[in-house]
Amino acid sequence: MQSPLFQHVEQQSHERYAVQNPQLLRVALTGHDDVLARKGAMVAYQGLVDFDGEYESSGRRRDRAATGEGLELMRCSGQGTVYLANLAQYVHVVDVDRDGLTVDSDYVLALDSSLHTEVIAVDSQYGISGSGKYQLNVVGQGKIALMTSGTPLMMSVTPDTYVNVDADAIIAWSTPLRVQMQAQTHSSNILRRRGNTGEGWELNFLGRGFALVQPSEVMPPQNAQIGEGLRGQYGNGGQNRNNVWS
């Protein structure tokens, strides 16, 4: 049997995380360190690999119910190779260092089990209820695999060059950055999207680090409806115990 399909063979790698092709992640398990992956993201595996639902504490369940932010994970353990993908999203592997990484949980494909995550809130500059957005803060040292709709843009943030990003397009950013949510509108129109441009909430980044942006606002990876904006994940940031930005 002959076909161009046979050119797409398994790519060998000595790396624990290796991008098999732009939309498929290969993870090597050695029997020691487990990998946490998005539930249902396994598309194939080789070897002796076990998949178990990851325990979620009551506190994390409450946070996810209140904010809409959080990860539903499965634990991959054993010895072998696991292939992970989600809706043909582009896959990118990032090394998390001591500075930490802040991400939108919708775009997390997998991460080392040694990393710790917690829900945090980004405040609105207007200080009004209903305008905050929640994200995941990832701390520790290890690797995390992120997904984007299309090829992303990595924007550098410096003290002399601040960056504004549409809140529906942001994927992740350096945790030490100062972040503020704002709307490109005025006074009584704060809670409405601008009728003449279609633009709405944006995140303003100050400091030194990076912001990862995807070239899409209407095709997020997890069942969001077009025009849903921030996926309904609004809340009173001022009342959240993890509210660390202003």
Secondary structure, DSSP 8 states (H G I E B T S, - for coil): ---GGGGS-----SSSEEEEETTEEEEEEESSS-EEEETT-EEEEEEEEEEEE----HHHHHHHHHHS----EEEEEEEEEEEE-STT-EEEEEEE-TT-EEE-GGGEEEEETT-EEEEEEE-BTT--TT-EEEEEEEESSEEEEEEESSS-EEEEEBTTB-EEEETTTEEEEETTSEEEEEESS-GGGTTS--TTT---EEEEEESSEEEEE-S-SS--SSS--TT-TTTT-EE-GGG-TT----
